[in-house]
Amino acid sequence: MKARNFNYVRPAGLAEILSLLERHGEGAVPLAGGQSLLATLNMRLSSPELLVDLGGAEDLKYISLERDEIVIGALTTHAEVLSSPIVQKGLPLVAEAVRHVAHVAIRNRGTIGGSLAYADPAAELPACAVALGATIVVGSSRGNRTVAAESFFKGMFATALKPGELILSVRFPAQQRERRWAFSELSRRRGDFAIAGMAAVADTKKATITDARVVYFGCVERPTLARRVAEGMCGKTLPLADSAWIGEAVQADITPLDSPGWRGSTKLQLATVLTRRALHTMQESSLGIDWA
């Protein structure tokens, strides 16, 4: 198939981009790396009146450490995130997740802002943003606002973005000493969409878990916090001596739906296996670095 007719413009900077998005509302669609958008255009799942190329907004491409937060500009590519020493040291969960994003060619073009805005249920970065308690900064010609990642993703391909708004950056709390992390996903082949995946972080004191956040993706319609699994982790010592409770906890947290080729019950079993695997390897994870 071919895309429907649309107009294309490449503004010189962010102010002009936001002005165009405001003026055209839902008829305008931002183009960043285009790795998801171009496919939906060709399949006519997206039919914008105006395609707004963000390539002129070079000030949205950066990775910086600000106090105890790591801030990543929306136009930063997956490859740039993966190669960043700041991310490798301060966001090891994100660094591991990006290795699972599609293939090298996709990572060279795809952007972190595009991944968050597209909100694909199988995407790795939205799950990491929720697990880490990240904050997403969105802007428009009326000003900027911040949205907690946990509240940003509303459903399958649905976010809290309003017409005329654009993701500007995402702010991650930098990993502190005594925090463990785990990431795992299952796909048919390396680089394919995740059938089931999970991202988890756990704060510890002398190897005993004091707090945890676990997020599932792929097997659910949006990044989903697993509160029962997190509660079950608290008070336990790593490495976990008993994992019999995990299956019941996962079942209480998520209810995967059937999809072509996969039953919901199979996805639930896969998520349970991934959880056991990930939680048993948390003790091998990096403890990060002390940013003080």
Secondary structure as a PSIPRED ss2 file (coil, helix, strand):
# PSIPRED VFORMAT (PSIPRED V4.0)

   1 M C   1.000  0.000  0.000
   2 K C   1.000  0.000  0.000
   3 A C   1.000  0.000  0.000
   4 R C   1.000  0.000  0.000
   5 N C   1.000  0.000  0.000
   6 F C   1.000  0.000  0.000
   7 N E   0.000  0.000  1.000
   8 Y E   0.000  0.000  1.000
   9 V E   0.000  0.000  1.000
  10 R C   1.000  0.000  0.000
  11 P C   1.000  0.000  0.000
  12 A C   1.000  0.000  0.000
  13 G C   1.000  0.000  0.000
  14 L H   0.000  1.000  0.000
  15 A H   0.000  1.000  0.000
  16 E H   0.000  1.000  0.000
  17 I H   0.000  1.000  0.000
  18 L H   0.000  1.000  0.000
  19 S H   0.000  1.000  0.000
  20 L H   0.000  1.000  0.000
  21 L H   0.000  1.000  0.000
  22 E H   0.000  1.000  0.000
  23 R H   0.000  1.000  0.000
  24 H H   0.000  1.000  0.000
  25 G H   0.000  1.000  0.000
  26 E H   0.000  1.000  0.000
  27 G H   0.000  1.000  0.000
  28 A E   0.000  0.000  1.000
  29 V E   0.000  0.000  1.000
  30 P E   0.000  0.000  1.000
  31 L E   0.000  0.000  1.000
  32 A C   1.000  0.000  0.000
  33 G C   1.000  0.000  0.000
  34 G C   1.000  0.000  0.000
  35 Q C   1.000  0.000  0.000
  36 S C   1.000  0.000  0.000
  37 L H   0.000  1.000  0.000
  38 L H   0.000  1.000  0.000
  39 A H   0.000  1.000  0.000
  40 T H   0.000  1.000  0.000
  41 L H   0.000  1.000  0.000
  42 N H   0.000  1.000  0.000
  43 M C   1.000  0.000  0.000
  44 R C   1.000  0.000  0.000
  45 L C   1.000  0.000  0.000
  46 S C   1.000  0.000  0.000
  47 S C   1.000  0.000  0.000
  48 P C   1.000  0.000  0.000
  49 E C   1.000  0.000  0.000
  50 L E   0.000  0.000  1.000
  51 L E   0.000  0.000  1.000
  52 V E   0.000  0.000  1.000
  53 D E   0.000  0.000  1.000
  54 L C   1.000  0.000  0.000
  55 G C   1.000  0.000  0.000
  56 G C   1.000  0.000  0.000
  57 A C   1.000  0.000  0.000
  58 E H   0.000  1.000  0.000
  59 D H   0.000  1.000  0.000
  60 L H   0.000  1.000  0.000
  61 K C   1.000  0.000  0.000
  62 Y C   1.000  0.000  0.000
  63 I E   0.000  0.000  1.000
  64 S E   0.000  0.000  1.000
  65 L E   0.000  0.000  1.000
  66 E E   0.000  0.000  1.000
  67 R C   1.000  0.000  0.000
  68 D C   1.000  0.000  0.000
  69 E E   0.000  0.000  1.000
  70 I E   0.000  0.000  1.000
  71 V E   0.000  0.000  1.000
  72 I E   0.000  0.000  1.000
  73 G E   0.000  0.000  1.000
  74 A C   1.000  0.000  0.000
  75 L C   1.000  0.000  0.000
  76 T C   1.000  0.000  0.000
  77 T E   0.000  0.000  1.000
  78 H H   0.000  1.000  0.000
  79 A H   0.000  1.000  0.000
  80 E H   0.000  1.000  0.000
  81 V H   0.000  1.000  0.000
  82 L H   0.000  1.000  0.000
  83 S H   0.000  1.000  0.000
  84 S C   1.000  0.000  0.000
  85 P H   0.000  1.000  0.000
  86 I H   0.000  1.000  0.000
  87 V H   0.000  1.000  0.000
  88 Q H   0.000  1.000  0.000
  89 K H   0.000  1.000  0.000
  90 G H   0.000  1.000  0.000
  91 L C   1.000  0.000  0.000
  92 P H   0.000  1.000  0.000
  93 L H   0.000  1.000  0.000
  94 V H   0.000  1.000  0.000
  95 A H   0.000  1.000  0.000
  96 E H   0.000  1.000  0.000
  97 A H   0.000  1.000  0.000
  98 V H   0.000  1.000  0.000
  99 R C   1.000  0.000  0.000
 100 H C   1.000  0.000  0.000
 101 V C   1.000  0.000  0.000
 102 A C   1.000  0.000  0.000
 103 H C   1.000  0.000  0.000
 104 V H   0.000  1.000  0.000
 105 A H   0.000  1.000  0.000
 106 I H   0.000  1.000  0.000
 107 R H   0.000  1.000  0.000
 108 N H   0.000  1.000  0.000
 109 R H   0.000  1.000  0.000
 110 G C   1.000  0.000  0.000
 111 T E   0.000  0.000  1.000
 112 I H   0.000  1.000  0.000
 113 G H   0.000  1.000  0.000
 114 G H   0.000  1.000  0.000
 115 S H   0.000  1.000  0.000
 116 L H   0.000  1.000  0.000
 117 A H   0.000  1.000  0.000
 118 Y H   0.000  1.000  0.000
 119 A C   1.000  0.000  0.000
 120 D C   1.000  0.000  0.000
 121 P C   1.000  0.000  0.000
 122 A C   1.000  0.000  0.000
 123 A C   1.000  0.000  0.000
 124 E H   0.000  1.000  0.000
 125 L H   0.000  1.000  0.000
 126 P H   0.000  1.000  0.000
 127 A H   0.000  1.000  0.000
 128 C H   0.000  1.000  0.000
 129 A H   0.000  1.000  0.000
 130 V H   0.000  1.000  0.000
 131 A H   0.000  1.000  0.000
 132 L C   1.000  0.000  0.000
 133 G C   1.000  0.000  0.000
 134 A C   1.000  0.000  0.000
 135 T E   0.000  0.000  1.000
 136 I E   0.000  0.000  1.000
 137 V E   0.000  0.000  1.000
 138 V E   0.000  0.000  1.000
 139 G E   0.000  0.000  1.000
 140 S E   0.000  0.000  1.000
 141 S C   1.000  0.000  0.000
 142 R C   1.000  0.000  0.000
 143 G E   0.000  0.000  1.000
 144 N E   0.000  0.000  1.000
 145 R E   0.000  0.000  1.000
 146 T E   0.000  0.000  1.000
 147 V E   0.000  0.000  1.000
 148 A E   0.000  0.000  1.000
 149 A H   0.000  1.000  0.000
 150 E H   0.000  1.000  0.000
 151 S H   0.000  1.000  0.000
 152 F H   0.000  1.000  0.000
 153 F E   0.000  0.000  1.000
 154 K E   0.000  0.000  1.000
 155 G E   0.000  0.000  1.000
 156 M C   1.000  0.000  0.000
 157 F C   1.000  0.000  0.000
 158 A E   0.000  0.000  1.000
 159 T E   0.000  0.000  1.000
 160 A C   1.000  0.000  0.000
 161 L C   1.000  0.000  0.000
 162 K C   1.000  0.000  0.000
 163 P C   1.000  0.000  0.000
 164 G C   1.000  0.000  0.000
 165 E C   1.000  0.000  0.000
 166 L E   0.000  0.000  1.000
 167 I E   0.000  0.000  1.000
 168 L E   0.000  0.000  1.000
 169 S E   0.000  0.000  1.000
 170 V E   0.000  0.000  1.000
 171 R E   0.000  0.000  1.000
 172 F E   0.000  0.000  1.000
 173 P E   0.000  0.000  1.000
 174 A C   1.000  0.000  0.000
 175 Q C   1.000  0.000  0.000
 176 Q C   1.000  0.000  0.000
 177 R C   1.000  0.000  0.000
 178 E C   1.000  0.000  0.000
 179 R E   0.000  0.000  1.000
 180 R E   0.000  0.000  1.000
 181 W E   0.000  0.000  1.000
 182 A E   0.000  0.000  1.000
 183 F E   0.000  0.000  1.000
 184 S E   0.000  0.000  1.000
 185 E E   0.000  0.000  1.000
 186 L E   0.000  0.000  1.000
 187 S C   1.000  0.000  0.000
 188 R C   1.000  0.000  0.000
 189 R C   1.000  0.000  0.000
 190 R C   1.000  0.000  0.000
 191 G C   1.000  0.000  0.000
 192 D C   1.000  0.000  0.000
 193 F C   1.000  0.000  0.000
 194 A C   1.000  0.000  0.000
 195 I C   1.000  0.000  0.000
 196 A E   0.000  0.000  1.000
 197 G E   0.000  0.000  1.000
 198 M E   0.000  0.000  1.000
 199 A E   0.000  0.000  1.000
 200 A E   0.000  0.000  1.000
 201 V E   0.000  0.000  1.000
 202 A E   0.000  0.000  1.000
 203 D E   0.000  0.000  1.000
 204 T E   0.000  0.000  1.000
 205 K E   0.000  0.000  1.000
 206 K C   1.000  0.000  0.000
 207 A C   1.000  0.000  0.000
 208 T E   0.000  0.000  1.000
 209 I E   0.000  0.000  1.000
 210 T E   0.000  0.000  1.000
 211 D E   0.000  0.000  1.000
 212 A E   0.000  0.000  1.000
 213 R E   0.000  0.000  1.000
 214 V E   0.000  0.000  1.000
 215 V E   0.000  0.000  1.000
 216 Y E   0.000  0.000  1.000
 217 F E   0.000  0.000  1.000
 218 G C   1.000  0.000  0.000
 219 C C   1.000  0.000  0.000
 220 V C   1.000  0.000  0.000
 221 E C   1.000  0.000  0.000
 222 R C   1.000  0.000  0.000
 223 P C   1.000  0.000  0.000
 224 T E   0.000  0.000  1.000
 225 L E   0.000  0.000  1.000
 226 A C   1.000  0.000  0.000
 227 R H   0.000  1.000  0.000
 228 R H   0.000  1.000  0.000
 229 V H   0.000  1.000  0.000
 230 A H   0.000  1.000  0.000
 231 E H   0.000  1.000  0.000
 232 G H   0.000  1.000  0.000
 233 M H   0.000  1.000  0.000
 234 C C   1.000  0.000  0.000
 235 G C   1.000  0.000  0.000
 236 K C   1.000  0.000  0.000
 237 T E   0.000  0.000  1.000
 238 L C   1.000  0.000  0.000
 239 P C   1.000  0.000  0.000
 240 L C   1.000  0.000  0.000
 241 A C   1.000  0.000  0.000
 242 D C   1.000  0.000  0.000
 243 S C   1.000  0.000  0.000
 244 A C   1.000  0.000  0.000
 245 W C   1.000  0.000  0.000
 246 I H   0.000  1.000  0.000
 247 G H   0.000  1.000  0.000
 248 E H   0.000  1.000  0.000
 249 A H   0.000  1.000  0.000
 250 V H   0.000  1.000  0.000
 251 Q H   0.000  1.000  0.000
 252 A H   0.000  1.000  0.000
 253 D H   0.000  1.000  0.000
 254 I C   1.000  0.000  0.000
 255 T C   1.000  0.000  0.000
 256 P C   1.000  0.000  0.000
 257 L C   1.000  0.000  0.000
 258 D C   1.000  0.000  0.000
 259 S E   0.000  0.000  1.000
 260 P C   1.000  0.000  0.000
 261 G C   1.000  0.000  0.000
 262 W E   0.000  0.000  1.000
 263 R C   1.000  0.000  0.000
 264 G H   0.000  1.000  0.000
 265 S H   0.000  1.000  0.000
 266 T H   0.000  1.000  0.000
 267 K H   0.000  1.000  0.000
 268 L H   0.000  1.000  0.000
 269 Q H   0.000  1.000  0.000
 270 L H   0.000  1.000  0.000
 271 A H   0.000  1.000  0.000
 272 T H   0.000  1.000  0.000
 273 V H   0.000  1.000  0.000
 274 L H   0.000  1.000  0.000
 275 T H   0.000  1.000  0.000
 276 R H   0.000  1.000  0.000
 277 R H   0.000  1.000  0.000
 278 A H   0.000  1.000  0.000
 279 L H   0.000  1.000  0.000
 280 H H   0.000  1.000  0.000
 281 T C   1.000  0.000  0.000
 282 M H   0.000  1.000  0.000
 283 Q H   0.000  1.000  0.000
 284 E H   0.000  1.000  0.000
 285 S C   1.000  0.000  0.000
 286 S C   1.000  0.000  0.000
 287 L C   1.000  0.000  0.000
 288 G C   1.000  0.000  0.000
 289 I C   1.000  0.000  0.000
 290 D C   1.000  0.000  0.000
 291 W C   1.000  0.000  0.000
 292 A C   1.000  0.000  0.000
